[in-house]
Amino acid sequence: QVQLVESGGGLVQPGGSMRLSCAASGFGLDYRAIGWFRQVPGKEREGISCIDSSSGKTDYADSVTGRFTISVDIANNSAYLQMSSLKPEDTAIYYCAVSGPRLGGRCVRNSANMNYWGKGTEVTVSS
């Protein structure tokens, strides 16, 4: 059964850090693009980061560049989003998504490129 499960969300104070995890099952994360997206109710889903598991190339939205780091652990079939210097505007539901098989290169933070989605984990940044 193909499944993505996010974890690590919760409440954090402004300026704090948090690491989100995305565990994949039913398929491997090699030769894939993995993306992290977030959505605030009433707003469009935002692609904030992606990584190509073959090339290791990453991409970030301007809103998180320098604060968030995406990574993938093929051996553990998991991806991560390390978030630091968190701001109240980072409050959202965060989703992990994975593309179909690909030959590598640069990933694109576009939900249309993703085949599999997790159910999301909520992150609240508040004092």
C-alpha positions as CSV (number, residue, x, y, z in Angstrom):
1,Q,0.0,0.0,0.0
2,V,1.4,3.3,-1.1
3,Q,1.5,5.7,1.8
4,L,3.1,8.9,3.0
5,V,2.9,9.9,6.6
6,E,4.0,13.2,8.0
7,S,5.0,13.8,11.6
8,G,6.7,16.3,13.8
9,G,4.2,19.1,13.7
10,G,2.8,21.0,16.7
11,L,3.1,24.3,18.5
12,V,6.4,26.2,18.5
13,Q,7.3,29.7,19.6
14,P,8.4,32.4,17.1
15,G,12.1,32.0,16.5
16,G,12.0,28.3,17.4
17,S,12.8,25.2,15.3
18,M,11.0,22.1,14.3
19,R,11.7,19.1,12.1
20,L,9.0,17.5,10.0
21,S,9.4,13.9,8.9
22,C,7.8,12.1,5.9
23,A,7.8,8.3,6.0
24,A,7.1,6.5,2.8
25,S,5.8,3.0,2.4
26,G,4.8,0.9,-0.5
27,F,7.4,2.5,-2.8
28,G,11.0,3.8,-2.6
29,L,12.1,7.4,-2.5
30,D,15.0,6.9,-4.9
31,Y,14.7,8.4,-8.4
32,R,11.9,10.7,-7.2
33,A,11.3,14.3,-6.4
34,I,10.1,15.0,-2.9
35,G,8.3,18.2,-2.1
36,W,7.0,19.9,1.0
37,F,3.9,22.1,0.6
38,R,1.9,24.1,3.0
39,Q,-1.6,25.5,3.1
40,V,-3.5,27.9,5.3
41,P,-7.3,27.6,5.2
42,G,-8.7,29.8,2.6
43,K,-5.4,30.2,0.8
44,E,-3.7,28.4,-2.1
45,R,-1.3,25.6,-1.4
46,E,2.3,26.8,-1.5
47,G,5.2,24.7,-2.6
48,I,7.9,25.6,-0.2
49,S,10.7,23.1,-1.0
50,C,11.7,20.2,-3.1
51,I,14.6,17.8,-3.6
52,D,15.5,15.4,-6.3
53,S,16.6,12.2,-4.6
54,S,19.0,11.3,-7.4
55,S,20.8,14.6,-8.0
56,G,20.3,16.0,-4.5
57,K,19.4,19.3,-6.1
58,T,17.0,21.4,-4.0
59,D,14.7,24.4,-4.4
60,Y,13.1,26.7,-2.0
61,A,10.4,29.3,-2.0
62,D,11.7,32.8,-1.2
63,S,9.6,32.8,1.9
64,V,11.6,30.0,3.5
65,T,15.1,30.3,1.9
66,G,17.8,30.4,4.5
67,R,15.5,29.1,7.2
68,F,14.3,25.7,6.0
69,T,16.3,22.7,4.8
70,I,14.9,19.7,3.0
71,S,16.7,16.3,3.0
72,V,16.0,12.7,2.1
73,D,17.3,9.5,3.6
74,I,16.9,6.7,1.0
75,A,18.0,4.0,3.4
76,N,15.2,4.9,5.8
77,N,12.8,5.8,3.0
78,S,12.1,9.1,4.7
79,A,12.3,12.8,3.9
80,Y,12.6,15.7,6.3
81,L,12.1,19.4,6.5
82,Q,14.2,21.2,9.1
83,M,12.6,24.5,10.0
84,S,14.3,27.2,12.0
85,S,13.7,30.9,12.8
86,L,10.0,30.1,12.6
87,K,7.6,33.0,12.1
88,P,3.8,33.2,12.9
89,E,3.3,33.3,9.1
90,D,4.7,29.8,8.8
91,T,1.6,28.5,10.6
92,A,-0.1,26.1,8.2
93,I,-0.8,22.5,7.5
94,Y,2.4,21.0,5.9
95,Y,2.2,18.2,3.3
96,C,4.8,15.9,2.0
97,A,4.4,14.8,-1.7
98,V,6.4,12.6,-4.0
99,S,6.6,12.4,-7.8
100,G,6.6,9.4,-10.0
101,P,9.9,7.8,-11.1
102,R,12.2,10.3,-12.8
103,L,15.8,10.4,-14.1
104,G,17.0,13.2,-11.9
105,G,17.8,16.8,-12.4
106,R,16.2,19.8,-10.9
107,C,12.9,19.5,-9.0
108,V,10.0,21.8,-9.4
109,R,7.8,23.0,-6.5
110,N,4.6,22.3,-8.4
111,S,1.8,20.1,-7.0
112,A,0.9,19.0,-10.5
113,N,4.3,17.2,-10.6
114,M,3.5,15.1,-7.5
115,N,1.8,11.7,-7.6
116,Y,1.5,10.9,-3.9
117,W,0.5,13.0,-1.0
118,G,0.4,12.6,2.8
119,K,-2.5,13.8,4.9
120,G,-0.5,16.6,6.4
121,T,0.7,17.7,9.8
122,E,-0.2,21.0,11.5
123,V,2.4,23.5,12.5
124,T,1.4,26.5,14.7
125,V,3.9,29.2,15.4
126,S,2.7,31.3,18.3
127,S,3.8,32.7,21.6
